[in-house]
Amino acid sequence: MAVPKRTQGSMTHAVESATLADVLERILDKGLVVAGDIKIKLVDIELLTIQIRLLVCSVEKAREMGIDWWTTNSYLSSNAAPQKSQVEDLSARIARLEEAFQQPQPLAAQAKGKAHL
């Protein structure tokens, strides 16, 4: 069986070659998902779990999949409605609770409260 000789400096080439632009276009068109979990355990006790999910695709492909969170985020889109901050929400809840606490209780509720004392 004869083995073909390779001359010094010769290289074999793939029949089909893809440029970086071709690969990137394919990834953005089809999408690429990278998923991984990191778990830290000490003596069979799980201390920390980190789940990492990465999706790389075009905006059009993401919208086809129902992912469009950037359109409602006020930091990323000028068309998005501004959202109330958590501090404003908590302040409003506290004000409602304080108002409800300061209102006089019905007589039945007062009598019931005295029975438990």
PyMOL commands that set and color helices and strands:
alter all, ss='L'
color gray80, all
select helices_A, chain A and resi 20-30+59-64+69-71+86-102+107-116
alter helices_A, ss='H'
color red, helices_A
select strands_A, chain A and resi 32-42+45-56
alter strands_A, ss='S'
color yellow, strands_A
deselect
rebuild
show_as cartoon
